């Protein structure tokens, strides 16, 4: 047991689940970093963070009771001002007095002289841990990431304090010593309060190291978030294993984290509901169980069963009472879902289309039905300009894809849009490919989500997302900072993923040019830049070097389905020694061309080529260009870039022997034409000059 462990715990009324762990992590890491910065931490200092529904805190081992003394130099003043006629001047005496260093005034030997400036050495005493903690805790608590702060009165009836929830008890110990600090109207003590229902009122701590063991064994609380998280997973696994080999519980990290913030001592129990509810689409049941009750669904052979797992915060002698209570609560929820589903089925999906005229998509963009017509237009454009194929009527498909937005089920559970549309389409005996497109057109919904499954789904998904971007950018609704209320970044990333991962040859710039409202050039250009910014980030997130990605994206390639191949080719090319020389040469060529004001549209005139190096460069460009065409056709970008190596020596010789800005205007222009052809040959898949920065 260590005498230098620092313990802090703030017990509160139930903390907001969404920010509970974030608050605790922030508090602990901020204090730990400040302790390290102020040299309180000894060798092997270790941080443990505590976070439960009712408490935030931490424990740090190997913390000194006082920070070390420090000998420091204090700059005083120039020697000619501070020491006059072999004694300290009046300004110097006044300065020394303010620093409590007046005993140095009697001799010049007491000072350090550097560059004719006087310095004094002063020993700064270390800070006591209790004083440091009082000051730092007050400051850190003010900076806590609390979404909504509560103001509440203390016991005196007059004083008000602010925090996420009313604070009840404060523990702050160093080893066996209680630190004399006060925050939020509470004075530190050594009393641990365990589980609200499953422990005695309070437990006295003799030492800070006892905290976790005492709280778990006597207080029935697991204070570490990760430990509770793992315990819940283990208990769920045990229940599933007891049911049999064919049973499973889908992993849902988001739900696991939320449930972990709701219990202090988890107790997983198995419940069930009436099997009649299994006639409702499983997605509805699972969503209702997760969002409303925080239950984990149980599957058998990957099909939903009428069993569920609940995580209780209590462990009574008779757990059946807890199970029955939860089964009673879930019944009306599922009955509501059953009612919504049965009522929706009384209407056909086609009849719901008429509601789209009455749903406002955006006050500047008209109704949802008008939006569907724009989706249909882009759907047809993509179909005509790619190899994607669909026999479905695009207007009909676009309208029915949004029809479920007027259903009762989607009104109750917006997350089911598209999913319910598929069910309602199938119940109306619509084509399965058609129904699948209705569900898939929202995909991918998040990072790592699966992509649309078939051509109709891909066409509708792309069209829907392009309409979102074009519509909203055309009215100036652009994301700013972290704010993105219309999820435009997600729409752009989804388009990028579909085009790349499904290998779709679509000229996205041409699509935007053809479908963007006229007279909106600035907004249109902003959208194109926006998509390519997302593209760069998407590729960099895969681990590629920034300059390599930038070189490929710099020219905004119209087709991006093979962009990863290009990035990989440039990445390999960059490893070749001669690539640096080519990049620098390319940069030089670009700089020359930027300064030239005349048009460079005509062909190089061979009769105006004078020097041997000029003629050799011309022939090398022709040969490289011819080979490039072959490599481009088969998308062999690595060979294409390696082919550029043949230009290195001719370029060097050309610049060594040739004056580009010749006195003769025709020769000067011809040499700029030659460099223009060189630039095109070198930058056919990437701007190599970027690699030279």
Number of C-alpha atoms within 10 A of each C-alpha: 9 14 18 23 23 27 25 24 23 22 23 19 13 16 23 18 17 13 15 22 23 15 21 24 19 17 21 21 15 16 19 21 12 15 21 14 10 15 17 22 23 14 8 9 15 14 16 15 22 23 27 27 21 26 24 25 24 24 23 23 23 20 25 19 19 18 19 15 12 11 11 12 14 13 14 15 16 16 20 12 14 19 20 12 7 9 14 20 17 13 13 22 19 14 16 18 14 10 12 11 15 14 11 17 19 11 12 15 9 14 17 15 15 11 7 11 16 23 19 17 15 14 10 11 12 15 16 14 19 17 13 18 20 15 13 15 17 13 12 15 17 12 13 18 17 17 10 11 13 13 13 16 13 15 9 8 8 8 11 14 15 16 17 21 19 19 23 15 20 25 22 27 28 26 23 19 16 21 23 14 20 16 16 19 17 15 15 20 19 25 17 22 22 25 23 15 13 16 16 14 13 14 17 13 19 15 21 27 23 16 22 17 14 17 20 16 12 18 25 23 25 25 27 19 21 15 12 24 19 13 18 22 15 13 17 22 15 12 18 20 13 9 13 10 10 12 18 21 18 10 11 10 11 9 15 19 18 14 22 27 23 22 22 28 24 23 18 23 18 18 20 19 17 13 10 10 17 16 10 17 16 15 14 21 20 19 18 20 20 14 11 11 15 19 24 24 24 25 18 17 10 12 11 20 18 17 19 20 22 24 23 20 19 19 16 13 7 8 14 13 11 17 18 13 11 18 18 13 12 19 15 11 16 21 15 14 22 21 15 18 21 14 13 20 15 8 13 15 28 16 10 18 21 14 18 22 14 13 14 15 15 12 7 10 14 14 17 21 23 15 23 23 16 19 27 22 16 23 27 18 16 23 18 11 12 13 11 15 15 18 7 12 12 21 18 14 21 26 25 26 31 24 27 32 23 19 24 17 24 21 14 13 16 14 14 18 22 26 21 29 25 25 20 24 22 17 13 15 10 14 11 12 17 22 27 23 27 31 23 24 26 24 23 20 14 12 10 8 10 12 20 24 16 16 17 26 24 28 26 29 28 26 25 24 22 23 23 20 25 18 20 19 22 22 13 13 15 20 16 8 6 6 9 13 11 14 12 21 17 17 25 22 21 23 23 21 20 20 20 17 13 15 13 18 18 18 16 20 17 12 16 19 14 12 17 20 15 10 9 14 13 11 20 23 14 15 22 17 13 18 21 20 16 16 22 17 15 16 19 16 11 9 9 17 13 14 19 26 27 22 21 24 22 17 14 18 16 13 17 23 20 16 18 17 15 23 24 16 22 26 17 15 22 18 10 12 9 15 22 18 18 23 21 17 21 25 20 13 19 16 12 15 17 8 8 12 7 9 9 17 9 8 11 19 14 12 9 15 17 11 11 14 20 22 18 18 23 23 14 20 25 15 15 20 21 12 15 22 13 13 17 14 9 8 15 15 23 18 16 24 26 16 17 22 18 15 22 18 16 21 24 15 15 19 15 10 12 15 12 17 14 13 9 8 10 12 19 16 21 22 23 22 20 23 24 19 19 23 21 13 20 25 17 18 23 24 22 29 23 18 23 16 10
